């Protein structure tokens, strides 16, 4: 274990002993984003969270994620709450699958914040882990950083 000190408020990723990355902050004034029952969900892996978000956007639950095509497009903008702690872009994710009748289905523009984010405009500031959004931004599908 290392104890480091960084002046000012900073967000950064730290590798764990299990070779995963976690988002950390060097200040004590942050609190986790509150979860809303029935619309915010926690998953063990990024893949589980993406599959659940794709299903919420209309993908069939019985088609596994590894049988779907996934395309992510980086997005940039002026809202500091949407970018990652080091200015990383967020993504719009499109998912496509083949239905049993041979037709193609798709879920478009699933918002994905792979670096999580910090809401400095709230008191106290809130921190969200990596997540996907549900349809029309309703609901969140959280997963651990590095997961």
Secondary structure, DSSP 8 states (H G I E B T S, - for coil): ------SS--EEEEE-TTS-EEEEES-S--EE----TTTEEEESSHHHHHHHHHHHTT--TTS-GGGSEEEEEEE--S-TTTS-TTS--EEEEEEEEE-TTS-EEEEEEEEEETT-EEETTSSS-EEE-SEEE-GGG-SEEEE-TT-
